[in-house]
Amino acid sequence: MLPTPYDVPAQEFIQKLADYLKENIDEVKPPPWAGIVKTGAHVQRPPENPDWWYIRCASLLRKIYIHGPLGIEKLRAEYGGRKDFGVRPEHAVKAGGAIIRKALQQLEKAGLIEKYQNKGRRITKEGRKLLEEIAEEVMRDLLKKMPELEKYPKSG
């Protein structure tokens, strides 16, 4: 049974997928405003990582694979956080929608996700294939680092 994105650690998976998107998929690239924009009202500064756009796109792909179909509002809530109001109590705030919308449009243009019956977006066959290949790579790398993982059965 082949490993899927469910079976591998999210952080390693998202990093490898982000690298793949950056190198191989021309449709996915940061818009001109990506260097100065905050990701939501709950953060105080723009992301520090210069490759944050690719990481967000990879994270969106994984979320849609695991929980899909997902719409922009659900994803805004997922990426939101707690806003600090100084002395007043903190509240949950959604992330900005423009980043998520633009990223989803790019992933759609690349053929990795598609709109689905007014329920949001879901992963396409090509997207599923790509994510499963990346998961397999991540699993292979993990087994090289920690051979003892071999004894755990794969889900499926």
HUTA-V194387 format. One record per residue. N is the residue number from 1. SS is DSSP state (hx for helix, st for strand, lp for the rest). Layout:
# HUTA-V194387
{{N;SS} {N;SS}}
This chain:
# HUTA-V194387
{{1;lp} {2;lp} {3;lp} {4;lp} {5;lp} {6;lp} {7;lp} {8;lp} {9;lp} {10;hx} {11;hx} {12;hx} {13;hx} {14;hx} {15;hx} {16;hx} {17;hx} {18;hx} {19;hx} {20;hx} {21;hx} {22;hx} {23;hx} {24;hx} {25;lp} {26;lp} {27;lp} {28;lp} {29;lp} {30;lp} {31;lp} {32;hx} {33;hx} {34;hx} {35;hx} {36;lp} {37;lp} {38;lp} {39;lp} {40;st} {41;lp} {42;lp} {43;lp} {44;lp} {45;lp} {46;lp} {47;lp} {48;lp} {49;lp} {50;lp} {51;lp} {52;hx} {53;hx} {54;hx} {55;hx} {56;hx} {57;hx} {58;hx} {59;hx} {60;hx} {61;hx} {62;hx} {63;hx} {64;hx} {65;hx} {66;hx} {67;hx} {68;lp} {69;lp} {70;st} {71;lp} {72;hx} {73;hx} {74;hx} {75;hx} {76;hx} {77;hx} {78;hx} {79;hx} {80;lp} {81;st} {82;st} {83;st} {84;st} {85;st} {86;lp} {87;lp} {88;st} {89;st} {90;st} {91;st} {92;st} {93;st} {94;lp} {95;st} {96;lp} {97;hx} {98;hx} {99;hx} {100;hx} {101;hx} {102;hx} {103;hx} {104;hx} {105;hx} {106;hx} {107;hx} {108;hx} {109;hx} {110;lp} {111;lp} {112;lp} {113;st} {114;st} {115;st} {116;lp} {117;lp} {118;lp} {119;lp} {120;lp} {121;st} {122;st} {123;st} {124;lp} {125;hx} {126;hx} {127;hx} {128;hx} {129;hx} {130;hx} {131;hx} {132;hx} {133;hx} {134;hx} {135;hx} {136;hx} {137;hx} {138;hx} {139;hx} {140;hx} {141;hx} {142;hx} {143;hx} {144;hx} {145;hx} {146;lp} {147;hx} {148;hx} {149;hx} {150;hx} {151;hx} {152;lp} {153;lp} {154;lp} {155;lp} {156;lp}}
